Amino acid sequence: MAASPTDRNIQDSWHDNAGRWTLAVRSGAIASRRAGTDSAIVEAVARLRPAAVLEHVLDLGCGEGWLARRLRDAAGCRVTGADGSAELIRLAREADPDGRYLHADYAAIVADPGCLGGPFDAVAANFSLLDEDLSGLLRALAVCAPAGGLVIQTVHPWTACGGGPYADGWREESFAGFGGSGGPGGEAWSPMPWYFRTLETWIGDLRDGGWRVADLREPADLRTGRPLSLVLTCMAIPAERSGRVTASPREAPASAP
Ligand SMILES: C[S@@+](CC[C@H](N)C(=O)[O-])C[C@H]1O[C@@H](n2cnc3c(N)ncnc32)[C@H](O)[C@@H]1O
């Protein structure tokens, strides 16, 4: 399966931004990460215990690999990182020669979920689900981690909405708040397209992809009192119960009381 055109654009921006991104992450230049989103994803994965045995975790869209390294060190689990950017995977391996980092884009994972070498006890996706159509990927993750949890951290829809409409749609990240417009060599960031989802769409898309939201957290920025992000912990819906819900209460037949 080939990557969709939008997925291609997202990946192109990560190809261009790999060096700048790595510097921003490793130098602590991203304020929201310092304020709590880094610890929020680590704690959410750790909360899967004691119900789950966390031996092998997938860091999906791992970037330069900070979360894989942190989970291995803090939670003591084996971690496989996977990312579509060859340069980010090279940087991850350089920082952690004993770690397991795979260059694989989501289309390749959809085509062959076994390519990651699961099964996994948990999947963590930290700000790495950016495309409009996640259905194939979510179903592939359920194959990779049939009994595991899926922990997604994403921008909080109510704050990321900004002045725009609270409606699904494509937006563009300029990275303006990520350490200035210039990278190490003074080059500007490449803008990244990303798909904005409302909370309703997140939960519906996860359900359609075979996952039920078991826990929802909104880590707060203690300075502003506003949510820093949305953290969703999901469990796979058993195949026999994964039928799509077709009628919402608003669409109930006219004869309903
Ligand atoms: C915002 S970065 C987050 C990186 C990392 N999870 C972190 O917390 O620093 C998004 C990551 O998702 C990866 N990504 C986005 N779309 C992808 C795709 N279709 N296939 C593989 N990786 C993808 C990018 O290469 C990038 O590393």
The ligand as a Tripos MOL2 file, in Angstrom:
@<TRIPOS>MOLECULE
LIG
   27    29     1     0     0
SMALL
NO_CHARGES

@<TRIPOS>ATOM
      1 C1          5.7100   15.5060   16.0220 C.3       1 LIG1
      2 S1          6.8460   14.2460   15.5900 S.3       1 LIG1
      3 C2          6.8270   13.2960   17.0740 C.3       1 LIG1
      4 C3          8.0450   12.4440   17.2140 C.3       1 LIG1
      5 C4          8.1280   11.6960   18.5380 C.3       1 LIG1
      6 N1          6.9810   10.8380   18.7370 N.3       1 LIG1
      7 C5          8.2970   12.6520   19.6880 C.2       1 LIG1
      8 O1          7.4990   12.6030   20.6280 O.co2     1 LIG1
      9 O2          9.2560   13.4320   19.6650 O.co2     1 LIG1
     10 C6          5.8700   13.2280   14.4640 C.3       1 LIG1
     11 C7          6.6190   11.9980   13.9740 C.3       1 LIG1
     12 O3          5.7050   11.1820   13.2520 O.3       1 LIG1
     13 C8          6.3950   10.6250   12.1540 C.3       1 LIG1
     14 N2          5.4200   10.3130   11.0990 N.ar      1 LIG1
     15 C9          4.4230   11.1070   10.6420 C.ar      1 LIG1
     16 N3          3.7610   10.4930    9.6480 N.ar      1 LIG1
     17 C10         4.3550    9.2920    9.4740 C.ar      1 LIG1
     18 C11         4.1180    8.1850    8.6040 C.ar      1 LIG1
     19 N4          3.1460    8.2030    7.6910 N.pl3     1 LIG1
     20 N5          4.8980    7.1030    8.7240 N.ar      1 LIG1
     21 C12         5.8810    7.0600    9.6510 C.ar      1 LIG1
     22 N6          6.1760    8.0760   10.5010 N.ar      1 LIG1
     23 C13         5.4100    9.1760   10.4060 C.ar      1 LIG1
     24 C14         7.3450   11.7230   11.7050 C.3       1 LIG1
     25 O4          8.4100   11.2260   10.9030 O.3       1 LIG1
     26 C15         7.7750   12.3030   13.0270 C.3       1 LIG1
     27 O5          8.9380   11.6890   13.5110 O.3       1 LIG1
@<TRIPOS>BOND
     1     1     2 1
     2     2     3 1
     3     2    10 1
     4     3     4 1
     5     4     5 1
     6     5     6 1
     7     5     7 1
     8     7     8 2
     9     7     9 1
    10    10    11 1
    11    11    12 1
    12    11    26 1
    13    12    13 1
    14    13    14 1
    15    13    24 1
    16    14    15 ar
    17    14    23 ar
    18    15    16 ar
    19    16    17 ar
    20    17    18 ar
    21    17    23 ar
    22    18    19 1
    23    18    20 ar
    24    20    21 ar
    25    21    22 ar
    26    22    23 ar
    27    24    25 1
    28    24    26 1
    29    26    27 1
@<TRIPOS>SUBSTRUCTURE
     1 LIG1         1 GROUP 0 **** ****
